[in-house]
Amino acid sequence: MEVLIERACGLDVHKKSITACIVTPEGKEIKTFRTHTVFLLELIDWIKEHRCTHVAMESTGVFWKPIVNLLEAEQIEFLVVNAQHMKAVPGRKTDVKDAEWIADLLRHGLLKASFIPDRNQRELRELVRYRRSLIQERAREHNRIQKVLEGANIKLASVVSDIMGVSSRDMLEAMVNGETDPEKLAGFARRTMKKKKEELELALRGNMTAHQRLILKSMLTHIDFLNEQISELDMEVAKRLDPFQQDLDRLDTIPGVARRTAEQILAEIGTDIASRFPSAPHLCSWIGLVRGIMRVQVSANPPKPEKATSTSALPSLKLPIPFEDRTTTSVLSIDALQPVKADIEQLLQLLTPS
């Protein structure tokens, strides 16, 4: 088979060690390095000494990231490859080590690189994903508060739509401080909630014990902390996306796509979308929306979507619900439903320079 890359390096990356195999016209050399920064720098120097032009590795957990950061800084071309794609290549002998096999496939152009965005986008992704995890944790804390209230036989959620609204929050703070009089607690109602004062008095008549007050106080403090952290991340994300304001505005024209959703879309797939995903089906496949191919026989049950190349993109990306009765605020989480091809194509068009 024709050799396309003369000087190639394959890396078998693990948590504590990296086995590297360099293959050149002069021969083959295998060496093992530890994963501390000082040893990674030795690995990079070793690769440069052999004048390797391309380096490939499996996308093993997060262990490839420090190596990619250093290779990127040295402007050495790298490929991070899905392990399943590599296993699908036939011809491997059982006695060939992983690093050798990767280097051999790389030399013959048989590896398909995963989509790895540039350093700035990777940092933006981490910020957005961490913000999402904090938002999810805040929602879980809201649910825990509801359980505490139910345990105290306080039916606040049956009267108000948001137990963390302004009026509800004042009531909860009063409970933490020892207030038990339903009439006084209902007196914290504001605006339209004042019309529900009688219902509130009934709902707020319960039996909250000292340990429940302590738990509730801890939960409210935790929510305040999460709100501060989320606001801080919001500001950092907004600052990093300021140069892409036009892209955000275009995404905002999609019904149901709000500002935060638009930020998540740009963080996951970037702005140079046309060069990475030639068509809507390519993007659908990357985020795991393509139906699997029936290889054996026809089944009564439709095949499940293929496993996403980017599992983190699934909860981040939200697209408009493709139904006639959707509202302006409705969004469709693509890990729950299948968006129509037209929505993906619209996304591609909006992020493709004219």
N, C-alpha and C positions, 0 to 999 in steps of 0.2 A: 504494500500500500504506500502511496506517495506521502512523503514527509513534507508537511506544510510549515512547521515551525522547527528550526534547527536546534535552538537552545531553549529547552522547556524545563519547568520545575513543577513537580507534583507534591502536594503537602497532605499528609494524613494527620489531621488536627484532633488533639484530645485535650482534656482539661489540664493535665499536668505536663504533657509532652507533645512534640511535633516531630514526625518523621518526614524528612524531606528527601526527595530523589531528583537529582538533576541529570538530564540526558542531553548530551551534546554529540557532535560528530566525533569527538575524541573519546567518548565512552560514557559510562554511567557512574554516578557517585551517590551514595546514600549516607545520610547523617541525621542524628537525633538531637533535638534541642529542647530545653525546658521552656516553660511559657512565661517566665518573668521578663520584664521589659528589656533588661540587659542582654538576655539570651535571644530575644526576638531581634534586637539590633544586630547581634552576631549573625543571625539567619539572613537578614537583609544584606549585610556585607558579603556573606558567602554567596548569595544569589548574584550580587553585582560582580563579584570576582570572576564568576563563570560566565558573565555577560549574558545571562538569561533575559530573554525579551518578554516571556509570558510565564505566569505562575497560576496554577489552578488548585482548588481545594474544594472539599465538600462543605455544604452549609450546615455544619454541626453546631447546633445550639447557638450560642453567642460567641463561641470561642474563636470564630474566624474574624470577628470585628477588629481586634487589636492589630492583627496581621494586615488586614485590608487598609487600615488607617496608615500604617507605615509604608506599605507598597504604594499607596496613593500619593503620599508625600514625596516618594522617590520617583514618581511618574513611571512606575513599572506596571505594565498591563496585567490585570488579574482577572480570573474567572472564578466565581463562586457558583458551584454546580449542585443541583438537587441530587441527593443520593439515589433516589429512585430512577432518575434519568440515567445515571451512570450504571446502575445494575442492569438496565435494559439493553446495554450494548453487549452483543455476543462476543465470544472468543477468549474470555478470560480463563487462564489456567489457575488451578487451585493453589499452586505454590508461589504465585506472584503476589507480592505485598501491595497494599493499597496505594502507597505513594508511587510505586513503580507503575502500577496500572493507570493511575491518574496522569502521570507524566507521559506515558505511551499514548493514551487517548488524546491528550492535549497536542502532542506532536503531529498527530494525524488528523487534527481538526474534527474530532468526533465528540467534543463536549459542547453542550448547550448551556451558555451562561445564564444564571438567574438575573433578574432585574435588581441591580444594586444602585440606588441613587447616589448622587454626590454627597460630600460631607455635610454641606449646609442642610440638604433635605433630610439626611439621616438624623441630624440633631433636631430638626423641626418635628420629625416623626416621633422621636423619643419624648419631646415636650408634650405633643398632642396626645400621645398614648397614655402618658402618665397623668395628664389632666383628666382623660376619660376614666382612668382607674379611680381617681379621687372623686369624680362625680358619681361613679357607681357606688363607692364606699359611702358617700353622703346619702344616697338613696337607701342603702341598706340600714344606715343609722336611723333614717326616718321611719322605716318599717319596725325597727326595734323600739322606737318611742311608742308607736302604735300598740305594740304588744304590752309594754309597761302600762299604758293607759287602760287597755282592756283588762289586764290583771288587777287593776285597781277599780274596775267596773265604772270607768269614766268613758262615756260614749261620745267624745268630742268629734270623732271622725264621721259620726252619723249626721252631724249638723253642718260642719264646715267642709269645704272641698279640699282645703290644704291645711293640715295641722301645723305647718310651719309658716303660715301667713302671719302678718303683723299682729292681728288681734289674738290669734291662737298662741303665738309665741309669748305674748304678754301674760296670757293665762297660765302657760306652762311655767314661766318664771315665777309667777305668784305661787303656784303649787310647790315649787322647789323651796320657796321661802316660808312654807308652812301654812299658806292660806287654804282653808277648806270650805269656806262659806260659798255655796253655789251662786248666791246673788251677787256677792262681791266679785267673784271670778267672771260672771257674765257681764259685769260692768265694764270689763276691758274691751267689749265688742265695739267696733268702729263702723261707721258708714252703714252700708246695707245690712251688715250683720246685726245691727241693733234691732232690726225687725224680728230677729229670731231669739230675742232675749229669753222668752219663756221656755223655748226648746233648749236653749243653752243651759238654763238653770237645772232642767231635768237631766240633761246629759252630763253635767259637771258634778252631780251628786254621786259621790263614790266613796271609796275608803282607801286612800293612799297611805301606805305605811312609811316609816322612816327609811327603810332600806330602798324602797321604790323611789323616794325623793332623791336619795344619793345617786342611784343609777340614772335617773332622769337628768340630774344636774351634770353628771359626767357626759351623758350623751349630747346635751345642749352645748357644753363646752367643746366637745369634739367637733360638732357641726360648725361652730364658729371658727374653729381652727381650719377645718377643711375649706370653708368659704374664703378665708384669707389666702390659703394656698392656691385655690382655683383662680382667684382674682389676680394673684401674682403671675400665674402661668398665662392667664388671658392676656395680660399686658405684654409679656415676653413674646408670645405667639403673634400678637398683633404687630409688634415691632418688626419681627422677622418677615412678616408677610406684607409689610407696607409697600415694598416695590412691586407687589403683584396685586395691587388694588383693583386694576382693571379686570383681572381674571376673577377675583372675588365678586366683583359687580356683575360679571357675565353669568357666573354660576348662580347668583341670586335671582336671575330671571327665570330659573327653573321653578315651577310651582312646588312649594313644600321644602325648598332648600333654604335654610336660614344661614346666618353668618357663621355660626360654629360648625355647621355641617359642611359649608364651603371650605372652611379652614381644614377640616379633616380630609376632605377630598384632595386638596392640594398637597397636604402633608403626605398622603399615602401614594399618590400617583404622579405628583409633580406638575409642572407646567409644560414641559417639553414632551407632551403626551404623544404627539403624532410619530415621533421617531422611535418610541418604545412600543406602542401598540398600533399597528397599521390599520386595524379595523375594530369595530365593536365586538365581534366574536373573540378576538385576541384578548381584549380587556376582560370580557366575561369569563374566559378560561382562566386567566390569571387570578381572579378573585373567586373562582370555584363555582361558577354558575352554569357551566356547560354540562349537559347530560352525558353520562358515561356511555361508551359504545358497547352494544351487546355483542359479545365475542362468541358465545357458545350456542344459545338457542333463544328463540323468542319467548318472552315471559309475559304473563298477564300483568305483572307489576312493572311500572316504568323504572328505568335505572336511576339511581341517585346521582346528584351532581358530583362531579369529580372533586377530589380533595383540593382545596384552594392552595395555590402557590403561595399566596400571602394570606394566612389566616388572620393576621392582625387587621387587614383591610376590611374584613367582613363586618365587625361591629362599628367601624368608623364610618364607612360610606353609607349614605342614606340617599335614596332617590325617590322621586315623586311616585305616588301610587297610580298605576296605569288603569284607573277605572273612571268612569264618567261621573260617579257620585263622590269623588274625592273633594275634600275641602282645601282651602288655601293653606292651612296649617298642617295638613296631613303629610306624613312622610312614611316611606316604606323602608324598613331595615332589611337589607338584602340577605341577612342570615336567616330571615324568617319567610320571605316570599321571593318569587322570581320576578325581577323587573323585566319589562319588555325590551326587546332589542332597540326599539326607537329611543328609549330613554338613555341607553348607553351611547348610542350614536349622537344624541344631542349633547351629551357630556363631552364626547370627543370633538365635536364641532366647536363647542364653546371654548375649549382649551387649545385649539389648533390655530396658530397664527394665519391670518388671511393673506 
